[in-house]
Amino acid sequence: MQIIAQILFVIALVAGIGFFARNIRRIIRNIKLGKEVDRNDNPGERFAKMARIAMGQSKMVRRPLAGALHIIVYLGFIIINIEVLEIIIDGIFGTHRVLSFLGGFYNVLIAAFEVLALLVLVGVILFWTRRNISKLKRFWSREMKGWPKNDANYILYFEMILMILFLTMNAADYQLQLNGAAHYTSEAGIMGSFPISQFLLPIMDGLDNSTLIIIERVAWWAHILGILFFLNYLYYSKHLHILLAFPNVYYSKLTPQGEFNNLEAVKKEVELMMDPNADPFAAPAEGEEDDEPEKFGASDVFDLNQVQLLNAYTCTECGRCTSECPANQTGKKLSPRKIMMDTRDRLEEVGEIVNKKGKYEDDGKQLLDDYIQREELWACTTCNACVEACPVGIDPLSIILDMRRYLVMEQSAAPNELAIAMTNIENNGAPWPYNQMDRLNWAEEK
């Protein structure tokens, strides 16, 4: 019986990790559909930023209550899952609490895990209350319906269940030790290291050892299978940021947020126009390809760079960006969170086509108009509030600006007010409809 359990465990472990690896490869492939961008400069500064923001949660605590709860849940969940190492060893080799040879240190670990499990459970319940009872406005925006709304709750329920299973497993284990059950007596040295699950003993008291073993084994199996399921659920969930927050912050911009980057395609066109010896109609040199002119701006996910696509997968849908957005606050259609969610949805749609057909085939859709509306793009004030608010270094503004560039430079589709201003700048050197020679006339008026 034991060997069958070990074989089943190994099969479940390999299947879970294998499916997870497949999904990670798909994410990497989808991100690589974007344009390459070099963000490997200043590694020391980037690591420091990652340690401060992704690991240190420095932006999360700007909202103290949510930040403190998030730190408790984040650290608690990560630290508790250190025990997964022991569970894996036990599952493969048929042992039970194999690390108990660590003695007093193991006692401290188990006690710490239990305290953290209780804190995580309390934190998750408070998160659920804030989302579903208090109904904070940013969790109930128009884009947070259907799957996005349900996904957030599914994760909270799942974390509750995992913590309850962990404590139930320990409580049954503790009672078996007290009963002197075979295969459990060897862990007698860890008695007293169950500061939380010991309060569940009244429920266990009076149950025979065979029933307790069933409870302990069911909780053990459900806990590890639940972790493997959770690991693979991340791919379909906003909680993918658990894995991607670190590289996302590392590759975020180090330049000032308001700095506008030059388009390489525009730079080449200007250099060509400024070169008196250049022949725009000349045939390409031998060995060179006659490439099509590069698109100005972005209309689909292929036109965005790889960091922007990584941003889309990393979005936590927390809504801090949207709650800080002045355009959204004044009733405009723009929601920076929706920009990121739409980008991810379109990228996933493209990825599904690649999965089915082996390569991308035009489906007649694009990010612009089919997902993100022009009204949303032009509502943006480019204030960078969304970028500053994001706790994991996401930059919705860069996508908005690239799509605006496409509208202006490829389609000449700027709003009338902007088109007039740009014409005035071209003709008068200023956005106002006055000749340069008349600029100081106001000073002469009496």
N, C-alpha and C positions, 0 to 999 in steps of 0.2 A: 504493500500500500504506500509506504514511504517513497519508494523509488518512482512510483507512478506520479505522486505529487511533485517530486523533483523534476520529472520529465515535463509535466504540464507547466510547471513554473518556468522552465527554460524556454518552452515554446512561446508562452505568453510574453516573456521578456524580450525574446528575439523579434517576435511579431510587432510588439509595441515600439521598440527602438527602430526597427526596420521601417515601419510606416512613418515614424517621425522623421527619419533621415530622408525618406522620399519626399515628404512635404517641404523640408528645408531646402532640398535641391530645387524644387519647383519655385520656391520663393526667390532663391538666388537667380535662377534662370529668368524669372519675370523681371526682376530688378535690372538684370543685364540687358533687357530690351531697351532701356534708356540710354542716353548718350553718356559716354565716359566723362568723368570730371576728376581732376587731380586735387585731392584733399589730403595728401600725405605730408604736407609741410608742417613744420613746428610740432613734431610728435610729443615733445615734453609738455607744451602748452595744451595740446589736445588731451593727453592723458590726465593732466591736472583738471581740466574742465570736465572730463568724464567722471573722475573720482568725486568731484564736487557736486555735480548735478545728477548724474545717473546713480551713483552709489550713495553719495551723501544726502540726496533728496533735498538739496538746498532750495530749489524752487517750489517744492511741495509745501514746505513749512511756511510759505508766505501767507497761506490760509491755515492758521494754527490747528484748528480742530481736525480738518480733513488731513492735513499734513501729518499730525501725530498719529492718527488712526492708520494712515497709509504706511507709515514707518513700522508700526507694531505688526500689521498684517504682513507686510513685505518681509521684514527681518524674521518674524516668527515662522512664517511659512517656509522660508529658505532654510533656516536653521533646523527646524523640525525635520525637514526632509534629508538632513544628514543621516538620520536613522535609516533612510532607504538603503544606504550602503550595507548596514547590518542585515536588513531584510533580504537583500539580494544574496548575500553570502549564505544566510540561513536557508533561503529557498533553493539555492543550487546544491548545497552540500547536505541538506537535511538536518542542520544543527538548529539550536534554539538559543537566541541571545548570545551569539558567539563572542561578542565583545565584552561580555560580563567579566572576563578575566582581568579587565582594567581596574576592577575593584572599586575603591572609593571614587575615583574619577568618573567611572561609569555611573555610579549613583548620582553624582552631581549632574551629569549629562541628562539622565532620564528625568531628574527633577526639573531641570531647566526646560527640557522639551515640554513637560506637562504644564508648567506655568505659562510658557509661550503659547501652547495650544489653547489654554483658557483665554489668554489675551486676544489671540487671533479670533476665537469664537465670538468674544464680546465685540471686537472691532468690526467683524463682518456683520453682526446683527445691527450695530449702529449704522453702518453703511447702508444696509437694506432699509432701515427706518428712514434715513435721510432721503433715500431715493423713492420709496414707495408710500411712506406715511407723511413726512414733511413735504415731499414733492418739490424739491428745489427746482427752480425754473429752468436751469440749464440742463436738467435731466429730462425735461418734458418738452423740448423744442420740436419743431415739425419734422426734423430729420431723425429724431429719436423715437420712432414708432416701428412696430413690427420686430424684425430680428434685432436691430441695435438695442432696443429696450429689453427684449427677452434675454439676449445674450448676457447683459450685465447682471440680471437676476440669476440666470443659470450658474454663473461663476460663483456668486455669493452662496447659493444653495449648495453647490458642490464643495466649497471650502468648509461650510458648516458640517456637512456629512463627513468629510475627511477628518476633521478635528474630533468629531464625536466617535468615529470608528477608532481613532488612535487612543482616545481615553478609555473606550470600552475594552479594547484589546488589553490595555495595561491593567484595567481593573480585574478582568477575568484571570489574567496571568498572576496578579498579586494574590487573589483568592486561592488559586491553585497552589501557590507557594505556601500559603498559610495552612492549606489542607495537607501539605506534604506529598502532593501528587508526583508520580514518577515522571521523569523528563523535565520537571519544573523545580524539583528540590535543589538542583545544582545551582540555581540562581538565588538561593536563600540569602546570599550576601547582599542582594540589592533590595531586601526588605526595607521598607521605610523610605524608599526613594520615589514613592508615588504620591506626592503631596496633593494632587488634584483627584486622580482616579480613586484614591482610597475612600473618597466620599460616595463612591458608587458601590462600595462593598455591601451596604445593607440590601441592595437589589440582588447581589450575588449570593448573599448568605442563605443557606438552606438548600442551595442547588447542589446536586451531586457532581462528582468530578467529571463524569462523562459529558454532562450538559455544559459544564464550564469550559471543557476542552472544545466542544463544538462552538460555543460563543467566541472563545479566543481565536480559534482557527478561521471562523467565518469573518470576524473583524479583521484578522491579519490578511486574509486573501482579498477581502473587499478593499482594504486600505491600499495595498500595493497595486491591485488592478485599477483602482480608482486613480492612483497617481499616473499610471501608464495611460489611462484614458484621458486624464487631464492634460498630459503632455501632448497628446495628439489633437486634443480639442483646441489647443492654442492656435493652430493653423487657421481655424475657422472663426476665431474669436478676436475681439479687440485686445484681449490680454496677451496677444503676441508681443506686446511691448515688454513683457517680462524678459524676453530674450533679446529684443532688438534695441531697447533703450540705450544700451552701452555703445554699440557701434554707431547708432544714430547721433548720439551726443558727440562721439569722437569725430565724426565726419561733418559736424555742423560748421557753419561759417565762423571764422575768427575775425574777419574784417568787420568794420562798423556796420550795424544793421541797415542804416540808411544808404549805404554805398551802392550805387547802381553799376552793375558790371557791363562791360562793352560786349557787344555781339561780334564774334569773330567773323561771321559772314558779312556784316556791315563794314567792319574794318577792312576786309579784303576789297570790297566794292569801292570804298573811299580811296584806298591806296591805288587801285587801278585807275580811278578817275584823276588822281593827282600826279600820276606818272606820265610825263609827256611822251615817253617812248613806248608806252604800252599800246598794244593793238587788241582791243576787246574782241575782234573777230578772227584773231589768229588761231590756227589749228593747234591743238596740244602738241607739245614736243614728243619726240619718239620715246615710247615707253610709258608715257603718261596717259591717263584716261581722261576723257572729256566728261567730267562729272557734271551732273545737274546742279544748278545753283542751290545752295543750302537754304532751307526754309527759314524765314525770319519768325522768331517766336515759336509758340506751341499751340497746336490744335488737338493733339492726341497724346497719349502716354509715350509714344515713341520719340516725341520731340522734347520731352522732359529729360533731365539728367538722372543718373542712377541714385544720387543722394535724395532727390525729390521723390523718387519712387520708394526708396527706403523710408522716407518720412511718412508716406501714405500707409505703409504696412505697420509703422510704429505707432500711429495715432491711437491714443487711449480712449478717444471719444469722451473725455472728461468735460469738455465744453468750457474750459477756462478761457480759451481763445475767443470763443463767441461771446461769452459774458463780458469780456473786456472790450469788444469791438464797438467803437462809437457808431458805426453805420448800423449795426444790428440793434443797438440800444435805441436808435431813433426810428426803428420800424422798417429799415431797408431790408431787402431780401437776402443780403449777404450774410452767410454764416461761415467763418473760416473752418470750423469743424466739418461742415458739409463739403467744403472744397476738398478736404483730405479724404473724407469717406467716399466721395464720388470718384476721386482719382484711384483709390484702391479698388472700388467696384469695377471700374473700367479696366484696370490692369488685370483683375481676376477674370473678367470676361474674355480678354485677349488670351490669357493663360489657358483658359478652358478650350479655346479654339486650337491652340498649339497642342494641348493634350490629346485632342481628338484627331487632328489632321497631321500632326507632326511638324507643322509650320503654320505661321499666321497667314490666313487668307482674308482679304478684305470683307468685312461683314456689313459694310455700308454705314457704320456708326463711327463716332469719334467722341472724344471727351467734351469738346466744345459743342454746345447746343443740345446734344443728346443726354448729357449729364449735367454740365455746368452752363447756366444761362448767362447771356451777355449782361443782363441787368445786374446779376450778382457781381460780375467783374468790375463794372463801372461804378458800383456803389462804394468800393474800397477807397479809403482816404490815404492809403500807404503810410499809416502812422506807426506801424510795427508793433502795435499793442498786442496783437495775437502772437507774434514771435516772442516777445518778451514774456508773455504769460505762460507759454507752453512749458510744462515741467520736464519734458524730455527732448527739448531742442528742435522741435518741428518748425518749419518755415512755410506756412501757407502763402505768405505774401509773394514768395518767389514764383510760385505757380500762377498766381493772379497776374503778376507783371509779365510773365512769358506769354500768357494767353492774350493779354492786352496788346503786346507787341505784334502778335500775329494779326489781330484785328486791324491794327493801324497800318502795319507795314505790308501785309499781304492782301488785305481786303479793303483797305481805306475805309474802314467801318467805325471810325471814331464818332462819338456823340457830337452833335452839331456845335455845342459850346466849345468843345476841345478842338474841333477842326478849325473853327474861327480863330481860336487862340494860337494854334500852330501856324496858320496862314499869316497872322499878324507878326509872329516871331520871325518867320521867313522873310517877310517884306519890310518890317519895321524894327526888327531886333528886340521887340518886346511884345507881350501878349495883348497890348492895348491898341486900338485902331487909330493911332496917331503917328504922323510922320516924325522921324527922329529930330527934324529941325524945329518941330513945334512942341517939343517936350517941356520946355521951360516957360511956355506962354502963361501958365497958371501963376508963375511968380510975378509977372508983370501986371496981372489984373488988380484993379483997385476995388 
